[in-house]
Amino acid sequence: MGLFDMFRKKEATPAPAGPDADLSALVAKLKDSDPKVRLDACVRIGAMKARAASARPALEELIIDPDGDVCLAAAEAMSAILRAIDTKR
């Protein structure tokens, strides 16, 4: 580091994404036109269990998705979330 390097502007580093940001991004993917993207989002949301409780309304909409695999993944994610919530009580 040179003498004047400490006066140079540092590039802004993005704020680390927290769990809420991750969940918001996944919930947005539930509306994607590609069923594979929706399916992946359902699986990842389900893995978050109780932390993903706020995603329940979006998952409920996907239970009637035209793609059967997405329907199943949404139902499994809802089940994982509800089981995790029940065990916390």
C-alpha positions in Angstrom: 0.0 0.0 0.0 1.4 3.3 -1.1 1.3 6.6 0.7 -1.7 7.9 -1.3 -3.6 4.6 -1.5 -5.4 5.3 1.8 -7.0 8.3 0.2 -8.5 6.4 -2.7 -12.2 5.7 -2.7 -12.9 2.2 -1.9 -15.5 0.4 -4.0 -18.8 0.1 -2.2 -19.3 -3.5 -1.1 -22.9 -4.7 -1.2 -24.6 -5.3 2.1 -24.7 -9.0 2.9 -28.0 -10.6 2.1 -29.7 -11.9 5.1 -32.3 -14.7 5.4 -35.2 -12.3 4.7 -33.5 -11.2 1.4 -33.0 -14.8 0.4 -36.6 -15.6 1.2 -37.9 -12.6 -0.7 -35.9 -13.6 -3.8 -37.2 -17.1 -3.6 -40.8 -16.0 -3.2 -40.4 -13.8 -6.3 -39.2 -16.9 -8.2 -42.5 -18.6 -7.4 -44.1 -16.4 -10.0 -41.5 -17.3 -12.7 -42.9 -18.6 -16.0 -40.4 -21.5 -16.0 -41.8 -24.4 -13.9 -38.3 -25.6 -13.1 -37.6 -22.2 -11.5 -40.8 -22.4 -9.5 -40.0 -26.0 -8.5 -36.5 -25.1 -7.3 -37.9 -22.2 -5.3 -40.5 -24.4 -3.6 -37.8 -26.9 -2.6 -35.5 -24.3 -1.3 -38.3 -22.5 0.7 -39.4 -25.8 2.2 -35.8 -26.4 3.4 -36.0 -23.1 5.3 -38.8 -24.6 7.4 -40.2 -22.2 10.0 -38.1 -19.3 8.8 -40.1 -19.4 5.6 -43.5 -19.0 7.3 -44.2 -15.7 5.5 -44.0 -17.6 2.2 -47.1 -19.6 2.9 -49.6 -17.5 0.9 -47.4 -17.6 -2.2 -47.0 -21.4 -1.8 -50.8 -21.8 -1.4 -51.3 -20.3 -4.8 -48.9 -22.8 -6.3 -50.9 -25.8 -5.0 -53.1 -25.4 -8.1 -50.1 -24.7 -10.5 -50.5 -26.2 -14.0 -47.3 -28.2 -13.5 -48.0 -31.2 -11.3 -44.4 -31.3 -10.0 -44.7 -27.7 -8.8 -48.0 -28.5 -7.1 -46.3 -31.3 -5.2 -43.3 -29.3 -4.3 -45.5 -26.4 -3.0 -47.5 -28.8 -0.9 -44.3 -30.4 0.5 -42.9 -27.0 1.3 -46.1 -26.0 3.1 -46.0 -29.3 5.0 -42.3 -28.7 6.1 -43.1 -25.2 7.2 -46.2 -26.2 9.2 -44.4 -29.2 10.9 -41.5 -26.9 11.9 -43.9 -24.3 13.3 -45.8 -27.0 15.3 -42.6 -28.4 16.8 -41.7 -24.9 18.1 -44.9 -24.6 20.1 
